[in-house]
Amino acid sequence: MVTYIALNTVQDYVLYKRGYIHENIKNLQIFITFVCMLSAVFFRGIFVYRAYEQTRHHTFGFLTLQIALVTIAIQNTITLINTKQHYHELSWFDTPEKVASAAKWYLYPNLMISAVKIYATFYIVAGLHPEYPGYGPDFYKIKPFGDAGWVLGRYIDLVWMVFNAILPLFIAYYRGKYEDPIIITFRPPDTVTHDSVRHDHHPCESTPLNPP
């Protein structure tokens, strides 16, 4: 995730240098990247704290993951809309207006369900339950369809999974298929290799990474 966040920011900076993104949007994206990166780093807490011994500390890792995912969704939506991205091969997304509309229809419900999910997770981490600190909020245990149905918390989790795990797979597939990828080239400096002399007067051979 950290690698993706870094490369996503590189892409936004390249778009800014090419004039597709305003400077204010670029600065906003950098701030969002900072939030994403910090959240992704704290996510490792789920591997440090045991769920059955330190529930609140373990859950804090999931809280930061949820924050990272929703901020990534915000960042990508801002990029798509401001660059007027569209895909001629897809009739549903062949104009910038269609892409912007679809991006908003994905983002706004995601923000709503993520807000509920993040609140419920924060409720556990902060120990806000009046009787059992570390337990989830009471509305998570409501059964909206009677005793035979699931609790409300399970419906919330499933909807959250759709917007943050399933739909991003399809979005990533189509964006990867129809958008130009970032090409990163690594090469040594343009230096001719030849014999040189060090300051101690011992002869040595220079290299592209060790110029004379």
C-alpha positions as CSV (number, residue, x, y, z in Angstrom):
1,M,0.0,0.0,0.0
2,V,2.8,2.4,0.8
3,T,4.3,1.8,-2.6
4,Y,1.0,2.5,-4.3
5,I,0.5,5.7,-2.3
6,A,4.0,6.9,-3.3
7,L,3.5,6.1,-7.0
8,N,0.1,7.6,-7.0
9,T,1.5,10.9,-5.7
10,V,4.3,10.8,-8.3
11,Q,1.6,10.4,-11.0
12,D,-0.3,13.4,-9.6
13,Y,2.9,15.5,-9.6
14,V,3.7,14.5,-13.2
15,L,0.1,15.6,-14.2
16,Y,0.7,18.9,-12.4
17,K,4.0,19.5,-14.3
18,R,2.2,18.9,-17.5
19,G,-0.5,21.4,-16.7
20,Y,-3.4,19.0,-16.1
21,I,-3.8,19.8,-12.3
22,H,-3.8,23.2,-10.7
23,E,-1.2,23.9,-8.0
24,N,-3.8,24.1,-5.3
25,I,-5.0,20.6,-6.2
26,K,-1.4,19.4,-6.2
27,N,-0.8,20.7,-2.7
28,L,-4.1,19.1,-1.5
29,Q,-3.0,15.8,-3.0
30,I,0.4,16.0,-1.2
31,F,-1.5,16.6,2.1
32,I,-3.8,13.6,1.4
33,T,-0.7,11.5,0.7
34,F,0.8,12.5,4.0
35,V,-2.4,11.3,5.8
36,C,-2.5,8.1,3.7
37,M,1.2,7.3,4.4
38,L,0.8,7.9,8.1
39,S,-2.3,5.7,8.3
40,A,-0.6,2.9,6.3
41,V,2.4,3.0,8.6
42,F,0.2,2.6,11.7
43,F,-1.7,-0.2,10.1
44,R,1.1,-2.6,11.0
45,G,-0.2,-2.4,14.6
46,I,-2.5,-5.3,13.7
47,F,0.6,-7.5,13.5
48,V,2.1,-6.1,16.7
49,Y,-0.8,-6.3,19.1
50,R,-2.8,-9.5,19.6
51,A,-6.5,-9.2,19.0
52,Y,-7.5,-11.3,22.0
53,E,-5.1,-9.6,24.5
54,Q,-5.0,-5.9,23.4
55,T,-8.2,-5.5,21.4
56,R,-8.2,-1.8,21.3
57,H,-4.6,-1.5,20.2
58,H,-5.2,-4.2,17.5
59,T,-8.3,-2.4,16.3
60,F,-6.4,0.9,16.0
61,G,-4.5,-0.7,13.0
62,F,-7.8,-1.3,11.2
63,L,-8.9,2.2,12.0
64,T,-5.9,3.7,10.3
65,L,-6.5,1.3,7.3
66,Q,-10.0,2.6,6.9
67,I,-8.8,6.2,7.0
68,A,-6.1,5.3,4.4
69,L,-8.6,3.7,2.0
70,V,-11.2,6.5,2.1
71,T,-8.5,9.1,1.6
72,I,-7.1,7.2,-1.4
73,A,-10.6,7.2,-2.8
74,I,-10.9,10.9,-2.3
75,Q,-7.5,11.5,-4.0
76,N,-8.2,9.3,-7.0
77,T,-11.6,11.0,-7.5
78,I,-10.0,14.5,-7.4
79,T,-7.5,13.4,-10.0
80,L,-10.1,11.9,-12.4
81,I,-12.3,14.9,-12.2
82,N,-9.6,17.6,-12.5
83,T,-7.7,15.9,-15.4
84,K,-11.1,15.4,-17.2
85,Q,-10.2,11.8,-17.7
86,H,-12.4,9.7,-20.1
87,Y,-12.2,6.5,-22.0
88,H,-13.3,6.4,-25.7
89,E,-13.4,2.6,-25.7
90,L,-16.2,2.5,-23.0
91,S,-19.5,4.1,-24.0
92,W,-20.5,4.7,-20.4
93,F,-17.3,6.7,-19.7
94,D,-16.5,8.2,-23.1
95,T,-16.8,11.8,-21.9
96,P,-15.3,13.7,-18.9
97,E,-18.8,14.4,-17.6
98,K,-19.7,10.7,-17.5
99,V,-16.5,9.8,-15.7
100,A,-16.9,12.7,-13.2
101,S,-20.5,11.6,-12.5
102,A,-19.6,8.0,-12.0
103,A,-16.7,9.0,-9.7
104,K,-19.0,11.0,-7.5
105,W,-21.6,8.2,-7.4
106,Y,-18.8,6.0,-6.1
107,L,-17.3,8.5,-3.7
108,Y,-20.3,9.9,-1.9
109,P,-21.9,6.6,-0.8
110,N,-18.3,5.5,0.1
111,L,-17.9,8.5,2.3
112,M,-21.2,7.8,4.1
113,I,-20.5,4.2,4.8
114,S,-16.9,4.8,5.7
115,A,-17.9,7.5,8.2
116,V,-20.2,5.0,10.0
117,K,-17.5,2.3,9.9
118,I,-14.7,4.7,11.1
119,Y,-16.9,6.0,13.9
120,A,-17.7,2.4,15.0
121,T,-14.1,1.5,14.9
122,F,-13.0,4.6,16.8
123,Y,-15.7,3.8,19.4
124,I,-13.9,0.6,20.1
125,V,-10.4,2.1,20.1
126,A,-11.4,5.0,22.4
127,G,-13.3,2.7,24.8
128,L,-16.4,4.7,24.6
129,H,-18.8,1.9,25.6
130,P,-20.1,2.9,29.1
131,E,-20.2,-0.7,30.5
132,Y,-17.6,-2.6,28.4
133,P,-14.8,-0.4,27.1
134,G,-13.4,-2.0,23.9
135,Y,-16.9,-3.1,22.7
136,G,-18.5,-1.7,19.6
137,P,-21.5,0.7,19.6
138,D,-24.9,-0.7,20.5
139,F,-26.5,0.1,17.1
140,Y,-24.1,-2.5,15.6
141,K,-26.0,-5.2,17.4
142,I,-29.5,-4.2,16.2
143,K,-31.3,-6.8,14.1
144,P,-33.3,-4.7,11.6
145,F,-35.1,-7.8,10.1
146,G,-35.9,-9.6,13.3
147,D,-34.2,-12.4,15.2
148,A,-33.7,-14.5,12.1
149,G,-31.6,-11.8,10.3
150,W,-28.1,-10.5,10.7
151,V,-27.2,-7.7,13.0
152,L,-26.8,-4.2,11.5
153,G,-23.1,-4.2,12.0
154,R,-22.7,-7.1,9.5
155,Y,-24.7,-5.2,6.8
156,I,-22.5,-2.2,7.4
157,D,-19.3,-4.3,7.1
158,L,-20.5,-5.9,3.9
159,V,-21.4,-2.6,2.2
160,W,-18.1,-1.1,3.3
161,M,-16.3,-4.1,1.8
162,V,-18.1,-3.6,-1.5
163,F,-16.9,0.0,-1.7
164,N,-13.4,-0.5,-0.4
165,A,-12.4,-4.0,-1.6
166,I,-14.6,-5.2,-4.5
167,L,-15.3,-2.1,-6.5
168,P,-11.7,-0.8,-6.4
169,L,-10.6,-4.1,-8.1
170,F,-12.8,-3.3,-11.1
171,I,-11.8,0.3,-11.1
172,A,-8.1,-0.6,-11.0
173,Y,-8.6,-3.1,-13.8
174,Y,-10.2,-0.7,-16.2
175,R,-8.0,2.2,-15.3
176,G,-4.9,0.0,-15.8
177,K,-6.2,-1.3,-19.1
178,Y,-7.2,2.1,-20.7
179,E,-4.8,4.5,-19.1
180,D,-1.1,5.0,-19.9
181,P,1.1,3.6,-17.2
182,I,3.9,5.4,-15.4
183,I,7.3,4.3,-16.8
184,I,10.2,4.6,-14.4
185,T,13.7,4.1,-15.9
186,F,16.8,3.5,-13.7
187,R,20.2,4.1,-15.3
188,P,23.6,5.2,-14.1
189,P,25.0,8.7,-14.8
190,D,26.5,9.4,-18.2
191,T,30.2,9.2,-17.2
192,V,33.0,7.7,-19.3
193,T,35.0,5.0,-17.4
194,H,38.7,5.7,-17.4
195,D,41.7,5.5,-15.2
196,S,42.1,8.2,-12.6
197,V,44.2,9.1,-9.6
198,R,43.0,9.5,-6.0
199,H,44.2,12.2,-3.7
200,D,46.6,9.7,-2.2
201,H,48.2,9.3,-5.6
202,H,47.2,5.6,-5.9
203,P,45.9,4.8,-9.4
204,C,42.3,3.6,-9.6
205,E,39.7,3.0,-12.2
206,S,36.6,5.2,-12.1
207,T,33.1,3.9,-12.6
208,P,29.8,5.5,-13.7
209,L,28.9,5.8,-9.9
210,N,32.4,6.8,-8.9
211,P,33.5,9.5,-11.4
212,P,37.1,10.8,-11.3
